[in-house]
Amino acid sequence: MTHQHFEIVARGINAEYDRLSRETENGLDRSHHMTGLRLTARSLADEFRTVNPRFDADRFLKACGCN
């Protein structure tokens, strides 16, 4: 995968995280979904690191908006 692929994935996660953070109803459900996105982003970062040793997990998580 290339840097551009990582950016696309991060933008998708960030958009969903941003949408959930602005949602005001069902706070408990929102919290669970946001936690799920954080865990997914961290899991993807671990996998991406195995594919590309130069992958910057901290930078990816920050781009996802849920570090």
N, C-alpha and C positions, 0 to 999 in steps of 0.2 A: 504494500500500500504506500501511497505517496502522501506528502504533506497535505496536498489538496484533499485527499480522501479523509484524512483525520479532521480537517477543518469542516468538511461537510457533515460528518457525524457529530462533531461538537456543536455546530450551528443548530442541528436538529434537536439535540438534547437541550441546548440553551433555550430554544424557542418554547419547548414544552415546559421547561422549568419556569421560565418567565410567565407563561400563561397561568400555570398553577399558582405562582406566587401572587398574582393579581386577583385570583378567584377569592371571593369572600364567603361563599356558602360552603357548608359541609367541611368545616375546618379539619375534622379528624380524617376524613377521606383524603383531603388535599395533602395533609401531613404525611400520610402513608404513601401517596403517590410520589411526593417529593423525595422521601427517603428512598423509595424504589429507584428513582432516577439517579440519585447520588450513588447508590450501590451499583447500578448498571454502568454508570460512567467510570467508576473505579475498576470494575471488572473488565470493561473494555480497555482501559488504560493498561492493565496488567497484560492483557492479550496482545495489545499493540506493541508493548515493549518486547515481547517475544518475537514478533515479526520484524521489528526494527529496533536494534539496540540503541540507536541514537534518539529514539522517541522520548520526548519530554513529557512525562506524565503530569507533572505539576502545571505545565503550560496548558495541556489538554483539559485538565479539570477546571482550570480558571476560565478557559474558553467556553466550557460547558455551563459555567455560571453556578456550579453547585459543588465547589471545592470546600 
